[in-house]
Amino acid sequence: MPVLFLIIVGAAAGFIATRIMEMKTDLVTTVVIGMFGALIGGLVLRFLLMLSGVAAGFVGAILGAMLLIWAWKALSARK
């Protein structure tokens, strides 16, 4: 079933991509373009999400550290 799904999605993606890029291809080439395009696009998207995930984690760590420093100073000032 996953192979059939890949072929269907590849055909749709290839069809749309070849029409946007104004490229005339046969059905098999369109499906292959779509399948490889989905593979490349998926890898690039995962890489970008990984990078943004790391950046988001870093920003979160900085904000957490700032909150901890603020709480430390607030509690230290009470003494």
C-alpha positions in Angstrom: 0.0 0.0 0.0 2.8 2.6 0.7 4.2 2.0 -2.7 0.9 2.6 -4.4 0.4 5.8 -2.3 3.9 7.0 -3.3 3.1 6.4 -7.0 -0.2 8.3 -6.7 1.3 11.3 -4.7 4.3 11.2 -7.1 2.0 11.4 -10.1 0.1 14.3 -8.7 3.2 16.2 -7.5 5.0 15.5 -10.8 2.0 16.6 -12.8 1.7 19.9 -10.9 5.5 20.5 -11.0 5.8 19.8 -14.7 2.9 22.1 -15.5 4.3 24.9 -13.3 7.7 24.5 -14.9 6.1 24.2 -18.4 7.8 20.9 -19.1 6.2 18.3 -21.4 6.8 14.8 -20.2 5.2 11.4 -20.5 3.3 9.7 -17.6 6.3 7.6 -16.4 8.7 10.5 -16.4 6.1 12.7 -14.6 5.6 10.0 -11.9 9.4 9.6 -11.5 9.9 13.3 -11.2 7.2 13.5 -8.6 8.6 10.6 -6.6 12.1 11.9 -6.5 10.9 15.4 -5.9 8.9 14.2 -2.9 12.0 12.4 -1.6 14.3 15.5 -2.0 11.6 17.8 -0.7 11.0 15.6 2.3 14.7 15.4 3.2 15.1 19.2 2.8 12.0 19.9 4.9 13.1 17.5 7.7 16.6 19.2 7.7 15.0 22.7 7.9 12.6 21.5 10.7 15.6 20.0 12.6 17.5 23.3 12.3 14.5 25.3 13.4 13.9 22.8 16.2 17.5 23.3 17.5 17.2 27.1 17.2 13.8 27.0 19.0 15.3 24.8 21.8 18.2 27.2 22.1 15.9 30.3 22.4 13.8 28.4 24.9 16.9 27.6 26.9 17.9 31.2 27.0 14.4 32.3 28.0 14.4 29.6 30.7 17.7 30.7 32.0 16.6 34.4 32.1 13.5 33.4 34.0 15.6 31.4 36.5 18.0 34.4 37.0 15.0 36.7 37.5 13.5 34.4 40.1 16.9 34.0 41.8 17.3 37.8 42.0 13.7 38.3 43.3 14.2 35.7 46.0 17.7 37.0 46.9 16.4 40.5 47.3 13.9 39.4 49.9 16.6 38.3 52.4 
